[in-house]
Amino acid sequence: MAQSGDYDDINNDDDISDEDISALEDKPSDSNMEETDVIVVAGEEALAPDTPVYRLRLSYSNETFLAIHKGETLGNGSWVLVPTRYGKDLAQIIGPVQRKNSSSFSEVARIERPASAEDLDKSTYNRNQEKEAFQICKEKIETHRLEMKLVSVHYLLEEAKVLFFFTAENRVDFRELVKDLVGIFKTRIELRQIGVRDESRVVGGLGVCGRAYCCHAVSDKLKPVSIKMAKDQNLSLNSMKISGPCGRLLCCLAYEHNFYNEQRRLIPQEGCKINYDESLWKVIEVNIVMGTVKLSTEDGRQISLPSTQFEKIDGRWQIKRN
């Protein structure tokens, strides 16, 4: 999980400066997004082709990862015990991995064993304890007047430790808070500051498109998103339109960026001049999604052509002849 970064409120004005809009970008302290809570198998010998590989999810962070298990076949939705950097914990099987030639297959965890009935009972008990611990910690945060937002609480399955995840704009001195929590819960306490994107991934919700957050329902791998991606897609630099509820740029900008880059190589860009029908035309608008290019001449004539009508010959764009 990432450490949180600073975020300043942005005016919802279309005429927004690059300096202001840059506050929507991921901060340097958010750059550790690929850090995983799972302990991967290091230096593992090449796995046999028939070794079962599964995709799992940690319920408390919504993080997914690959894991191997050389025992009995594990069904979708079943629970297993895996080692994490906090201690052994439960993870749920999403399903088996069919294609094993992906580069991500080089980093896998090892499933220790399927969860027992006792494990599941204890997990259910812990969920109830987490709700109570959340309220207690929230009250203590208010008592100490700390500038932090509690996101979630998690009890480890096989270790006497309680994890408290929170977000904050700046570093927080929570030493007195930890003392209070230790006195109440009589166990090890660990507070971990996460980023605002991580909070959205954990909590979930609906985006401006009306669908579940991409980071929660589509992919848990949080990749940095830049303003350049929004500009390349000719989007309005209005913070309300290009940022998500987390206050950062929409994840879908990164998903679609490669498509826009590939398409731009296949059509002339704005400002390009093309000789056609004994006149000099200038590209004034390119619509990647619609696949159209609008051109105009100095005398005011305009035409709109499909992007498939253009071809590049000897480094110069031309309009195909019928």
C-alpha positions in Angstrom: 0.0 0.0 0.0 1.2 3.5 -0.8 1.9 6.3 1.6 -0.5 9.2 1.3 0.4 12.4 -0.5 -0.5 16.1 -0.2 -3.7 17.2 -1.9 -5.0 20.8 -2.4 -8.6 21.6 -3.2 -9.0 22.6 -6.9 -11.5 25.1 -8.3 -14.0 23.6 -10.7 -13.3 26.1 -13.4 -12.6 25.0 -17.0 -9.9 27.7 -17.2 -7.6 26.1 -14.8 -3.8 26.4 -14.9 -1.4 23.5 -15.3 0.1 24.3 -11.9 -3.3 23.9 -10.2 -4.4 20.9 -12.2 -1.1 19.1 -11.3 -2.5 18.7 -7.8 -4.7 15.9 -9.2 -1.6 13.9 -10.3 -0.1 11.2 -8.1 2.4 12.6 -5.7 6.0 11.2 -5.2 4.9 9.7 -1.9 2.2 7.8 -3.8 4.7 6.1 -6.1 5.0 3.0 -4.1 1.8 1.6 -5.4 3.1 -1.7 -6.5 4.2 -2.7 -3.0 2.3 -5.8 -2.0 1.0 -7.1 1.3 1.8 -10.6 0.2 5.0 -12.5 0.6 6.0 -13.8 -2.8 8.1 -16.9 -3.5 11.7 -15.7 -3.9 14.1 -17.7 -6.0 11.6 -20.4 -6.7 12.7 -23.0 -9.2 10.8 -23.2 -12.5 7.3 -24.6 -11.8 6.1 -27.6 -13.7 3.5 -26.8 -16.4 0.8 -28.7 -14.4 1.3 -26.8 -11.2 -2.0 -25.2 -10.2 -1.9 -21.4 -10.1 -4.7 -19.4 -8.6 -5.6 -15.7 -8.3 -6.5 -14.7 -4.7 -7.9 -11.7 -3.0 -7.2 -10.3 0.4 -10.5 -9.1 1.8 -9.2 -6.3 4.0 -7.2 -4.5 1.2 -9.0 -5.9 -1.9 -5.5 -6.7 -3.3 -5.3 -9.6 -5.7 -2.3 -11.8 -6.4 -1.1 -15.1 -7.8 -0.4 -18.1 -5.6 0.5 -21.8 -6.1 -0.8 -24.8 -4.4 0.5 -28.3 -5.0 -2.2 -30.1 -3.0 -5.8 -30.8 -3.8 -7.7 -28.6 -6.3 -9.2 -25.5 -4.7 -12.6 -24.3 -5.7 -13.6 -20.7 -6.6 -14.7 -18.7 -3.6 -12.9 -21.0 -1.1 -10.7 -19.6 1.6 -7.0 -20.4 2.1 -4.2 -19.5 4.5 -1.3 -17.5 3.0 1.7 -15.7 4.6 1.6 -11.9 4.4 4.1 -9.3 5.6 1.8 -8.8 8.7 1.4 -12.5 9.5 -0.6 -15.5 8.2 -4.0 -14.5 7.0 -7.0 -15.6 5.0 -7.4 -15.0 1.3 -10.2 -16.0 -1.1 -9.8 -17.9 -4.3 -11.0 -15.9 -7.3 -10.2 -18.7 -9.8 -7.5 -20.7 -11.5 -5.1 -19.0 -13.9 -5.3 -20.5 -17.4 -2.5 -18.7 -19.2 0.7 -19.1 -17.3 3.1 -17.3 -19.7 2.5 -13.8 -18.2 5.5 -11.9 -16.8 3.5 -11.5 -13.6 3.7 -15.2 -13.1 7.3 -14.8 -12.0 6.1 -13.5 -8.7 3.7 -15.8 -6.9 2.8 -16.5 -3.3 2.5 -20.0 -1.8 -0.7 -21.2 -0.3 -0.1 -22.8 3.1 -3.3 -24.8 3.3 -7.1 -24.5 2.8 -8.9 -22.7 5.6 -10.5 -24.9 8.3 -13.9 -24.5 9.8 -12.2 -23.1 12.9 -10.4 -20.5 10.8 -13.6 -19.3 9.2 -15.4 -19.1 12.6 -12.5 -17.0 14.0 -12.6 -14.8 10.9 -16.3 -14.1 11.4 -15.6 -13.3 15.1 -12.8 -11.0 14.0 -15.1 -9.1 11.6 -17.4 -8.2 14.5 -14.4 -7.2 16.6 -13.2 -4.9 13.8 -16.5 -3.0 13.7 -16.1 -2.3 17.4 -12.4 -1.4 17.1 -13.2 1.0 14.3 -15.6 3.0 16.4 -13.2 3.1 19.4 -10.3 4.2 17.3 -12.3 6.9 15.6 -13.4 8.3 19.0 -9.8 8.3 20.2 -8.7 10.1 17.0 -11.2 12.8 17.7 -10.1 13.0 21.4 -6.5 13.6 20.4 -7.6 15.9 17.6 -5.5 14.2 15.0 -5.7 15.2 11.4 -6.2 11.7 10.0 -9.1 9.7 8.6 -9.5 6.1 9.7 -10.3 3.8 6.7 -10.4 0.3 8.0 -9.4 -2.1 10.8 -8.2 -5.6 10.4 -7.5 -8.4 12.9 -4.9 -10.9 11.8 -6.0 -14.5 11.9 -3.0 -16.2 13.4 -1.2 -13.4 15.2 -2.2 -11.1 18.1 -2.1 -7.9 16.1 -4.6 -5.3 15.0 -4.0 -3.2 11.9 -5.5 0.3 11.6 -5.3 1.8 8.1 -5.7 5.6 7.7 -5.2 8.5 5.3 -3.7 11.9 6.2 -2.5 14.9 4.2 0.6 15.1 6.3 2.6 13.0 8.7 0.8 12.3 12.0 2.3 11.9 15.4 0.1 9.1 16.7 2.2 7.8 19.5 -0.3 8.8 22.2 -3.1 7.2 20.2 -1.2 3.9 20.0 -0.7 4.0 23.8 -4.4 4.4 24.2 -5.2 1.6 21.8 -2.7 -0.8 23.4 -4.3 -0.1 26.8 -7.8 -0.9 25.4 -7.1 -3.9 23.2 -4.2 -5.4 25.2 -2.4 -6.6 22.0 0.0 -5.4 19.4 -1.2 -2.3 17.5 0.0 -1.2 14.0 -1.1 2.0 12.3 -0.4 2.2 8.6 -0.9 5.3 6.5 -2.2 4.6 3.0 -2.8 6.7 -0.1 -6.1 8.1 -1.2 -6.2 5.7 -4.2 -5.7 2.8 -1.8 -8.6 4.0 0.3 -10.9 3.9 -2.8 -9.6 0.4 -3.6 -10.4 -0.8 -0.1 -13.7 0.9 0.5 -15.2 0.8 -3.1 -18.1 2.9 -4.4 -19.6 4.2 -7.6 -17.6 6.5 -10.0 -18.9 9.3 -12.2 -19.7 6.8 -14.9 -22.2 5.0 -12.6 -20.1 1.9 -12.4 -18.0 0.5 -9.5 -14.6 2.1 -9.0 -12.0 0.7 -11.5 -9.5 0.3 -8.6 -12.0 -1.8 -6.7 -13.8 -3.8 -9.4 -11.6 -3.8 -12.5 -7.9 -3.9 -11.4 -6.3 -3.4 -8.0 -2.9 -2.6 -9.6 -2.7 1.2 -9.1 -0.7 2.8 -11.9 0.3 6.5 -11.8 -1.9 8.8 -14.0 -0.6 12.1 -15.4 -2.2 15.3 -16.8 -0.5 14.5 -20.1 -2.8 11.5 -20.5 -5.8 13.8 -20.2 -4.4 16.3 -22.7 -3.5 13.5 -25.2 -7.2 12.5 -25.1 -8.4 16.0 -25.7 -10.3 16.1 -22.4 -11.5 19.2 -20.6 -9.0 20.1 -17.9 -11.9 20.5 -15.5 -11.1 18.8 -12.2 -14.7 17.7 -11.7 -14.6 15.8 -15.0 -11.2 14.2 -14.9 -10.8 13.3 -11.2 -12.3 10.5 -9.2 -13.8 10.6 -5.7 -10.3 10.0 -4.3 -9.2 13.4 -5.6 -6.8 12.0 -8.1 -7.0 11.6 -11.9 -9.4 8.9 -13.1 -7.8 5.5 -13.5 -9.5 5.0 -16.9 -7.2 7.7 -18.3 -4.3 5.3 -17.9 -6.3 2.4 -19.3 -7.1 4.2 -22.5 -3.8 6.1 -23.0 -2.2 3.4 -25.1 -5.2 3.3 -27.4 -4.9 7.0 -28.1 -1.2 6.8 -28.6 -1.6 4.1 -31.2 -4.4 5.8 -33.0 -2.5 9.1 -33.2 0.3 7.5 -35.1 -2.2 6.4 -37.8 -3.8 9.9 -38.5 -2.5 13.4 -39.1 -2.4 15.7 -36.0 -3.9 19.2 -35.5 -1.9 21.8 -37.4 -0.8 19.4 -40.1 -1.2 20.9 -43.7 -2.3 18.7 -46.6 -2.7 19.4 -50.3 -6.0 18.3 -51.6 -8.2 19.2 -54.6 -5.8 22.0 -55.6 -6.1 23.7 -52.2 -4.0 23.7 -49.0 -6.0 22.3 -46.1 -5.1 22.5 -42.4 -6.2 19.9 -39.8 -8.1 21.8 -37.2 -9.7 18.9 -35.2 -9.0 15.3 -34.6 -11.6 13.0 -33.0 -10.0 9.7 -32.0 -13.2 8.1 -30.7 -15.3 9.0 -33.7 -12.5 8.3 -36.1 -12.8 11.7 -38.0 -10.5 14.5 -39.0 -11.8 18.0 -39.7 -9.9 20.3 -42.1 -10.3 23.9 -43.3 -8.8 26.2 -45.9 -7.9 29.9 -45.6 -11.1 30.9 -47.4 -13.2 29.2 -44.7 -14.2 26.0 -46.4 -14.3 22.9 -44.1 -14.6 19.2 -44.6 -14.8 16.3 -42.2 -13.3 13.0 -43.4 -13.0 9.5 -41.9 -9.5 8.9 -40.5 -9.2 5.9 -42.8 -9.0 8.3 -45.7 -5.5 9.4 -44.8 -2.2 7.8 -45.6 1.4 8.8 -45.0 3.8 8.6 -48.0 7.4 9.7 -47.8 6.8 11.3 -44.5 3.9 13.5 -45.6 0.2 13.0 -45.0 -2.1 12.7 -48.0 -5.8 12.0 -48.6 -6.4 8.8 -50.5 -7.8 9.1 -54.0 -11.0 7.1 -54.7 
